Amino acid sequence: MVHFSRALRRAGLKIGPGAVIDAIEAAEAIGVGSRDEFHTALSATLVKRHEDMAVFDEVFEIFWRPRDFEGKLIQMLSRMTPDLGEKEKPRPAQARATDALYAERPEQTRERQEIEIDSRFSVSERETFRQMDFAQMSAVELREARAALAKLTLPMDEVLTRRFEPSKRPVRFDARATLRAAMRTGGDLMLPKWRKRRRVQPPLVVLADISGSMSQYSRIFLHFMHVLTERRKRVHTFVFGTRLTNVTRAMRHRDPDEAVALCLGSVKDWSGGTRIGETLKEFNRRWARRVLGQGATVLLITDGLERDDAALLAQETDRLHRSCRRLIWLNPLLRFEGFEARARGVIAMAAHVDELRAVHNLDAIGDLAKALSSVPSRDADPRRFLPERRKD
């Protein structure tokens, strides 16, 4: 039971010593005769959140599975035959459960760390990996990129609100709090109380293009948005191709693989066409007043290759820009040297955004996380990519 609890803790569940003691007492009370009752007793004592149930089921299935000695013996004696059936689709939280149960031993981890330190080109290889394009990464490299995204320093931007909070410094006199404190002593002692304007993190709204040319970048960026949604309040995520879909509720699941899988299941136009102007019009009409309050920051992820009316795209982008505090356009086409805004859609959007940044590798996302915590930079000015600007 202790080893099982440690595996759950490595998989991400918050389990303390008291929960382990309760699980042991529950197992002693019901016995281990029925597998279903044993599963119910452990889940009732060890699982504290509904989002952790998928991880618990996977770890329980692997840890408490029966030892099939006869099946292993037949597999060893029989010849290797090709598997002609379809491969089973990985279940949500399966990767986290497998990594937690089959973790490396401390000796092996120590040897690997020593090899990495002794390697002469370890630093340069790490820099090359961070500058590698997401579209050129293999499945293993994409998995490492997702792990690196979870370790990024998150933005800590804050804005002033109209509400106030108590302050120890003499910033603004709080008459109501002063009189309330004086009533406790009958008015004999009156000490001044102070207050200051409250600072909060503004809402963060993401509009991600999931068309055929953007699906690879949007998929890896959704993992970064899952990290922000888990550690920050008021994060709203929308994806669009030919239609707009709100995937905010799906991104709130604890397991990142399950969250992205739910996003893929709720979207019907993934890797299809794109209609940027129409989807921005729908967002401005249905969702702008709901999610763009209190100085919201909008991240628009698209390549800007619009086939429809460019005038409509410029009009809706301008309306979106006027509705938020800061509009940042993330374009993977900036990975090419000498990029210029020559397409109609790119020219129509560049005149109505505050910043234009790249989003094709880990360094670009890391720079974005730093930029969200600071003031807009001139290096990301979208006007410098316009052909007329470059000629001047």
N, C-alpha and C positions, 0 to 999 in steps of 0.2 A: 504494500500500500504506500509506503514511503517513496519507493522508486517510481510508482505510478504518479504520485503527486508531484514529484520532481519533473517528470516528463511533461505533465500538464503545465507546470510553471515555465518550463523552457519554451513551450508552445505559445505562451502569451497569457495564460489565465492567472489571475491574481488569487493565489491560494496561500493562506497563512497556517501556522501550526494548529490553531483551533479547528479549522476546517478538516485537517487531516485526522485529528482525534475524533471528530464527529463521524467521519467516514469509517474509521475503524470500529467505533461503537455500533454504527448502523449495520456493518457487515456481521458483527458478532450477534446482533439481535435477530437478523433475518436468516443468517446462514448463507452458504454459497451453493445451495442446491439448484436454484433456478437462475439462469443467466439474465433473464429479463428483470427479475426482482433485484438482482445484484446491480445491474445497470441503473435501475431507477433509484436505488438507495444512494449510489455514489453520485449520480447527477444531482440529486436533491441536496446533498451536503457540499459538493465541490463546485458546482456551477452557480455563479452569482448573477450572470447576465445572459439574456436570451441570445445575444450574438455569439457567445462562447459555446453554444450547444453543438455547433457543427464541428468545432475543433475537438470537443470532448468525445463525440461519437467516433471520430477517426482514431484518436489515441486509444480509446477503449477497445475498438475493434482489432487494432494491431497488438496492443499489449496483452489483452486477455483472450487472444484467439487460441483455439485448441491446437495441441501439438500433433500434427498428422504424421506420425512416423511411417506408416504404411505408404502414404502418398509420396513422402520423400524417398523411400526405398525404391518404389516403382519408377520415380523420375530419374534416379541415379542409374538404374539398370536398363531403362529403355533408351532407344536411340533418339537423337535430336530430330524432331520433325518440324518443318516450317509451320508457322501459325498463319493460316489462310483467313482467319476470321478478322473482323474489324476490331481495332484497338479500342479498349474502353476509355471513354472520356474521363480525364481526371476530375475527381469530385472536389467541391470547395473545401478548403482547409486541409486537403490531403498532403500538400507539400510541407506545411508547417508541422503536421503531426509526424511525418516521416523524418524531417530534420531533427525534431526534438527527441525521437526515440533512437535514432541511429546517429547520434552525435559522436564526434571524434573523441578519442581518449585524450587526457591531458598531455601524455607523452607525445602523441602524434601531433597535437596542436603546437607543442613547444618546438618540435623538430621543424615543422613547416615555417614557423615564425623565424627560426634561425636561418633557414635557407633563404627566405625573403630578405633578411637583413644582409646576408653575405652576398646576395646577388648584385652584380655591378650595375645592371641596367634596370633595376626595379623601379627607380623613380621615373626614368624616361618612359618605361612601359606604362606606368600609371598615368602619366600625362597624355600619352597617346590614346589610352583607353578613354579618358575624359574628353578628348577632342574627336573621338570617332563618331561618325554619323549614325544615328539610330537606324536608318534604313539599311546600313551595311553590317549591322551586328548580327551575330548568330543567336541561336536560342539560349545558349549558355551565357553569352555576353549580355543579352537582354535581361536575364535573370540577375546578373551581377549589377547591371545598371539600376534595376528596381531597388536592390538593396542599398545602393549608393544614394538614391533619391530619398530614402527614409532617414538618412543621416545628415541631410542638408540642414543648415541653419535657417529656421523659418523666419519670415519677416515679422518685425515688431512695430509696425507703423501704428500711430495713434492720432486721433483727431479730438479737438475740443467739442464738447456738447453744451447744450443750454442748461443742463442740470448741474447741481453743486453737490459737493461732498465735504465732510469735515476736514479741516486743515489745522496743523499745529503751528504753522507760521502765520504771521499777521498779513494775510493776503486781502481778504474782504471780511468786513464785520458781519457776523451772523446774529441779528437781533433776536430772532425767535429762539435759537439755541441758548443764547445768553439769558433770556427771561425764563426759559424752562429750567435751567440750572439754578437760577436764583430762587425759584419757588421751592426748591428742596430745602433751603435754609430759612425760608420765611422772608426773604428779601434782605437779610442781614449781611450776606456776602454775595457780591455780584462781580464775577470775573468774566472778562470778555471772551467770547467764542468766535472762531474764525472759520471761514469756508473758502473753497476754491472750485473752479470749474472742473468738471469731471472729464477724464480722458478715457476713451474706449477705442478698441480696434474697429475700423470701419468695415462694412460688409465687403466681401470679395465675390464677384460674379465672374464666371468663366463661360465663354461661348466658344465651343470647340468644333471645328469643321471635321467631319468624319467621311468626307468624300474619298474617292479612290486614291487621289494623290496625297491625301492627308491622313489616312487611316493609321499608318505606322507611327507617325509622330503623335497623333491624338491618343493612341492606345497607351504609349509610354507616359504621356503627360497626365493621363487619368490616374496613374499610380502616384504621381506627385500631388495631384489634387486630393487623393485619398488621404495622404499624410496631412495636408492642410485641414481637411475636413475633420480629421480625428483630433487634432491638437488646437484647432481654432474655431471660434463660434462664428455663426452667420456666414457660411460659405455656400454659395449656390452654383450648381454646375448644370449647364445646358449643352447639348450636342445638336448639330444640325447638318443635314445634307440637302435633301429636297424639302424637308420639314423640320420643325423645331421640337425637341423632346427634352423634358425636364428629368434629369437623372440624379437630383439631389438626394432623394430618399435612398436610392440604391448605393450611393457613395458613402452613406453613413454606417454601413456594415463594417464590423471590426476587421474581418479578414479581407485583405486587399484583392486576392484572387476572386473571392466570391462577389465582392463589390463590382469589379470590372466585368465579371461574367453576367451579373444582373443588368449592367448597363448594356452589354451586347444583346441580351435577350429582350430588352424593352425597346430597342431601336430597330426599325424595319428597313432603313435605308443606309445601313453601314456599307462603306466602300462603293457607294453609288454615285449619282450625280450631285450637283450642288447648285443652290439658288440662294446666294448670300443676301441679295437685296430683299427678297420676299421673306426670308427667315428673320432678318433684322426688323422688318416691318411688323411681323407677328410678335416679336419680343417687345418692341416698343409699345404695341397696342395692348398686350395682355399682361406682361410681367414687369414692365419698367417701374410702375408706381409701387409695386409690391416689394421689390428687392433692391432698388437703387436709392434707398433713403440713407440719411446720415453720412453723406460723403463717401459713397461706395466707389470702389475701384473695379474696373472691368478689364478682363483679359480676353482679347479676341484672337483666337488661333485660327488662321486661315492663310492660304497663299494668295488670295485676292483675285484669282482667275475666274471672273464672272462672265458668263455668256449672255445673261439677260441685259436689261436696260441699265446702263452705267449711271444715268441720272437718278434713278430710283435708289441705287446703292449709295450714291453721294448724299442724297437727301436723308436716308435712314441712318447713315453713319453720323451725319451732323446732328441729327436728333438724339442719337445715343450719346454723343459727346457732350451735348448740353444737359443731359439728364444725370450724368455721373461726375464725380470729382476728378477722376483720372482715367483715361482710356489708353491702354497699352496694346499695341498690335504685335502679335508674335507670328513671324513669317519664316518658315524654313527655307525659303528661297534666298535668304541672306547668307546662306552657306557658300554661295558662289561668289568669287571675287569679281569686282566690277559690276555688282548688281545695280540696275537702274530701273526706276518705275516707268516702264514703257507700256505695259498692258493697261487697257481702259479701266478695269476694276481697281488695279493698284493705284493709278493716278487719282481715281475718284475717292478712294479711302485715305490716301496719304495726307490729304489736305485737312482731314477732320479727326486726326488722332494726336495724342500728346507724345507718344514714343513709338518707335518701330524697332523691334529687337528680334534676334534669332532664337530658335527653339529646337535646333537639330541635334544637340549633344548635351552632355552633362555640364560642361562649362557654361553653356548658354543658359541652362536652367538655374545654375548656381548664381550667375550674374543677375538673373531675374529676381531671385530671392533677396539679393542684396539691394537691388533697385527699389523693391517694394518698401523697404525700410528707410529710404532716403528721398530727397527731392529729385525731380526729373533732371536728367543729365543731357547736356548738349550733344554728347556722342550718339544718343539715340534719337536725335531730331529727324523726323521723317522727311523734312523738306530737303535734306542734303542728298537724298536719293533721286530727286526729280531731275530730269535731263536739263531743264532750264537753269536750275540751281547750280549744277555741276559746271555748266559752261561759264556762268558768271564767276 
